[in-house]
Amino acid sequence: MSDNRKQVVLITGSTRGIGLAMAKLFAENGYLVILNGRHENPEALAGIQALSPESFFLQGDVSREEEAEKLFDSIRERKLNLDVLICNSGISRDSLVLRLSGQELDAVLDTNLKSAFYCARQAARLMLRRREGSILFTSSVVGLTGHEGQAAYAASKAGLIGLAKSLARELAARNIRVNALAPGWIDTEMTRGISREKMPFVPMQRPGRPEEVAEAALFLAGSKSSYITGQVLQIAGGMVM
């Protein structure tokens, strides 16, 4: 980025798991971090503020368009320049297609895909004024391969990849980059309840750590990846080759 002020990153779904790991790493690297979630995690926020005192939490359900708009209104009111947006909000409702209800499908698409659309559109409006910025979507390897019992989740994550590539084409001339992360089997609360027998084969023979996904996000967000846009970076131990 072109100035010497502290860089600002907004990470949705950042009160636990991969999002919180991202928040910690960005705070350690000098960013002002805006955490977001449906519910505040005071302990997590305190840990981030110990690393980056100016960081703060904005509550909001970004799967609702009006709440996503309010989130960005709060950023404007604080007169902050947004350098990086990471759309990380996500849920899963695993079920075979024949058993998947329309309500479950809507919940997954709203949280995983539509929230990213709402937030990216708002972030682009802020970034276009300065003609620079980076937007990241947390997709998944199942968005590339599909997976039995995860039709809604895989569809939402594949949608994020399409959204990233389309938005990257629209914003590239304005020096705004858009990329997607595709984690595989990562050791988080979401995956700990799944038996190892049901886990996909990983050539590296271990789950990934949230911190390893965070390192990839830090790279794609910053100046070291200044000529990379419209790409999908797998953090999956070789699951998809």
Secondary structure as a PSIPRED ss2 file (coil, helix, strand):
# PSIPRED VFORMAT (PSIPRED V4.0)

   1 M C   1.000  0.000  0.000
   2 S C   1.000  0.000  0.000
   3 D C   1.000  0.000  0.000
   4 N C   1.000  0.000  0.000
   5 R C   1.000  0.000  0.000
   6 K C   1.000  0.000  0.000
   7 Q C   1.000  0.000  0.000
   8 V E   0.000  0.000  1.000
   9 V E   0.000  0.000  1.000
  10 L E   0.000  0.000  1.000
  11 I E   0.000  0.000  1.000
  12 T C   1.000  0.000  0.000
  13 G C   1.000  0.000  0.000
  14 S C   1.000  0.000  0.000
  15 T C   1.000  0.000  0.000
  16 R C   1.000  0.000  0.000
  17 G H   0.000  1.000  0.000
  18 I H   0.000  1.000  0.000
  19 G H   0.000  1.000  0.000
  20 L H   0.000  1.000  0.000
  21 A H   0.000  1.000  0.000
  22 M H   0.000  1.000  0.000
  23 A H   0.000  1.000  0.000
  24 K H   0.000  1.000  0.000
  25 L H   0.000  1.000  0.000
  26 F H   0.000  1.000  0.000
  27 A H   0.000  1.000  0.000
  28 E H   0.000  1.000  0.000
  29 N C   1.000  0.000  0.000
  30 G C   1.000  0.000  0.000
  31 Y C   1.000  0.000  0.000
  32 L E   0.000  0.000  1.000
  33 V E   0.000  0.000  1.000
  34 I E   0.000  0.000  1.000
  35 L E   0.000  0.000  1.000
  36 N E   0.000  0.000  1.000
  37 G E   0.000  0.000  1.000
  38 R C   1.000  0.000  0.000
  39 H C   1.000  0.000  0.000
  40 E C   1.000  0.000  0.000
  41 N C   1.000  0.000  0.000
  42 P H   0.000  1.000  0.000
  43 E H   0.000  1.000  0.000
  44 A H   0.000  1.000  0.000
  45 L H   0.000  1.000  0.000
  46 A H   0.000  1.000  0.000
  47 G H   0.000  1.000  0.000
  48 I H   0.000  1.000  0.000
  49 Q H   0.000  1.000  0.000
  50 A H   0.000  1.000  0.000
  51 L H   0.000  1.000  0.000
  52 S C   1.000  0.000  0.000
  53 P C   1.000  0.000  0.000
  54 E C   1.000  0.000  0.000
  55 S C   1.000  0.000  0.000
  56 F E   0.000  0.000  1.000
  57 F E   0.000  0.000  1.000
  58 L E   0.000  0.000  1.000
  59 Q E   0.000  0.000  1.000
  60 G C   1.000  0.000  0.000
  61 D C   1.000  0.000  0.000
  62 V C   1.000  0.000  0.000
  63 S C   1.000  0.000  0.000
  64 R C   1.000  0.000  0.000
  65 E H   0.000  1.000  0.000
  66 E H   0.000  1.000  0.000
  67 E H   0.000  1.000  0.000
  68 A H   0.000  1.000  0.000
  69 E H   0.000  1.000  0.000
  70 K H   0.000  1.000  0.000
  71 L H   0.000  1.000  0.000
  72 F H   0.000  1.000  0.000
  73 D H   0.000  1.000  0.000
  74 S H   0.000  1.000  0.000
  75 I H   0.000  1.000  0.000
  76 R H   0.000  1.000  0.000
  77 E H   0.000  1.000  0.000
  78 R C   1.000  0.000  0.000
  79 K C   1.000  0.000  0.000
  80 L C   1.000  0.000  0.000
  81 N C   1.000  0.000  0.000
  82 L C   1.000  0.000  0.000
  83 D C   1.000  0.000  0.000
  84 V E   0.000  0.000  1.000
  85 L E   0.000  0.000  1.000
  86 I E   0.000  0.000  1.000
  87 C E   0.000  0.000  1.000
  88 N C   1.000  0.000  0.000
  89 S C   1.000  0.000  0.000
  90 G C   1.000  0.000  0.000
  91 I C   1.000  0.000  0.000
  92 S C   1.000  0.000  0.000
  93 R C   1.000  0.000  0.000
  94 D C   1.000  0.000  0.000
  95 S E   0.000  0.000  1.000
  96 L C   1.000  0.000  0.000
  97 V H   0.000  1.000  0.000
  98 L H   0.000  1.000  0.000
  99 R H   0.000  1.000  0.000
 100 L C   1.000  0.000  0.000
 101 S C   1.000  0.000  0.000
 102 G H   0.000  1.000  0.000
 103 Q H   0.000  1.000  0.000
 104 E H   0.000  1.000  0.000
 105 L H   0.000  1.000  0.000
 106 D H   0.000  1.000  0.000
 107 A H   0.000  1.000  0.000
 108 V H   0.000  1.000  0.000
 109 L H   0.000  1.000  0.000
 110 D H   0.000  1.000  0.000
 111 T H   0.000  1.000  0.000
 112 N H   0.000  1.000  0.000
 113 L H   0.000  1.000  0.000
 114 K H   0.000  1.000  0.000
 115 S H   0.000  1.000  0.000
 116 A H   0.000  1.000  0.000
 117 F H   0.000  1.000  0.000
 118 Y H   0.000  1.000  0.000
 119 C H   0.000  1.000  0.000
 120 A H   0.000  1.000  0.000
 121 R H   0.000  1.000  0.000
 122 Q H   0.000  1.000  0.000
 123 A H   0.000  1.000  0.000
 124 A H   0.000  1.000  0.000
 125 R H   0.000  1.000  0.000
 126 L H   0.000  1.000  0.000
 127 M H   0.000  1.000  0.000
 128 L H   0.000  1.000  0.000
 129 R H   0.000  1.000  0.000
 130 R H   0.000  1.000  0.000
 131 R C   1.000  0.000  0.000
 132 E C   1.000  0.000  0.000
 133 G E   0.000  0.000  1.000
 134 S E   0.000  0.000  1.000
 135 I E   0.000  0.000  1.000
 136 L E   0.000  0.000  1.000
 137 F E   0.000  0.000  1.000
 138 T E   0.000  0.000  1.000
 139 S C   1.000  0.000  0.000
 140 S C   1.000  0.000  0.000
 141 V C   1.000  0.000  0.000
 142 V H   0.000  1.000  0.000
 143 G H   0.000  1.000  0.000
 144 L H   0.000  1.000  0.000
 145 T H   0.000  1.000  0.000
 146 G C   1.000  0.000  0.000
 147 H C   1.000  0.000  0.000
 148 E C   1.000  0.000  0.000
 149 G C   1.000  0.000  0.000
 150 Q E   0.000  0.000  1.000
 151 A H   0.000  1.000  0.000
 152 A H   0.000  1.000  0.000
 153 Y H   0.000  1.000  0.000
 154 A H   0.000  1.000  0.000
 155 A H   0.000  1.000  0.000
 156 S H   0.000  1.000  0.000
 157 K H   0.000  1.000  0.000
 158 A H   0.000  1.000  0.000
 159 G H   0.000  1.000  0.000
 160 L H   0.000  1.000  0.000
 161 I H   0.000  1.000  0.000
 162 G H   0.000  1.000  0.000
 163 L H   0.000  1.000  0.000
 164 A H   0.000  1.000  0.000
 165 K H   0.000  1.000  0.000
 166 S H   0.000  1.000  0.000
 167 L H   0.000  1.000  0.000
 168 A H   0.000  1.000  0.000
 169 R H   0.000  1.000  0.000
 170 E H   0.000  1.000  0.000
 171 L H   0.000  1.000  0.000
 172 A H   0.000  1.000  0.000
 173 A H   0.000  1.000  0.000
 174 R H   0.000  1.000  0.000
 175 N C   1.000  0.000  0.000
 176 I E   0.000  0.000  1.000
 177 R E   0.000  0.000  1.000
 178 V E   0.000  0.000  1.000
 179 N E   0.000  0.000  1.000
 180 A E   0.000  0.000  1.000
 181 L E   0.000  0.000  1.000
 182 A E   0.000  0.000  1.000
 183 P E   0.000  0.000  1.000
 184 G C   1.000  0.000  0.000
 185 W C   1.000  0.000  0.000
 186 I E   0.000  0.000  1.000
 187 D C   1.000  0.000  0.000
 188 T C   1.000  0.000  0.000
 189 E H   0.000  1.000  0.000
 190 M H   0.000  1.000  0.000
 191 T H   0.000  1.000  0.000
 192 R H   0.000  1.000  0.000
 193 G C   1.000  0.000  0.000
 194 I C   1.000  0.000  0.000
 195 S C   1.000  0.000  0.000
 196 R H   0.000  1.000  0.000
 197 E H   0.000  1.000  0.000
 198 K H   0.000  1.000  0.000
 199 M C   1.000  0.000  0.000
 200 P C   1.000  0.000  0.000
 201 F C   1.000  0.000  0.000
 202 V C   1.000  0.000  0.000
 203 P C   1.000  0.000  0.000
 204 M C   1.000  0.000  0.000
 205 Q C   1.000  0.000  0.000
 206 R C   1.000  0.000  0.000
 207 P C   1.000  0.000  0.000
 208 G E   0.000  0.000  1.000
 209 R C   1.000  0.000  0.000
 210 P H   0.000  1.000  0.000
 211 E H   0.000  1.000  0.000
 212 E H   0.000  1.000  0.000
 213 V H   0.000  1.000  0.000
 214 A H   0.000  1.000  0.000
 215 E H   0.000  1.000  0.000
 216 A H   0.000  1.000  0.000
 217 A H   0.000  1.000  0.000
 218 L H   0.000  1.000  0.000
 219 F H   0.000  1.000  0.000
 220 L H   0.000  1.000  0.000
 221 A H   0.000  1.000  0.000
 222 G C   1.000  0.000  0.000
 223 S H   0.000  1.000  0.000
 224 K H   0.000  1.000  0.000
 225 S H   0.000  1.000  0.000
 226 S C   1.000  0.000  0.000
 227 Y C   1.000  0.000  0.000
 228 I C   1.000  0.000  0.000
 229 T C   1.000  0.000  0.000
 230 G C   1.000  0.000  0.000
 231 Q C   1.000  0.000  0.000
 232 V E   0.000  0.000  1.000
 233 L E   0.000  0.000  1.000
 234 Q E   0.000  0.000  1.000
 235 I E   0.000  0.000  1.000
 236 A C   1.000  0.000  0.000
 237 G C   1.000  0.000  0.000
 238 G C   1.000  0.000  0.000
 239 M C   1.000  0.000  0.000
 240 V C   1.000  0.000  0.000
 241 M C   1.000  0.000  0.000
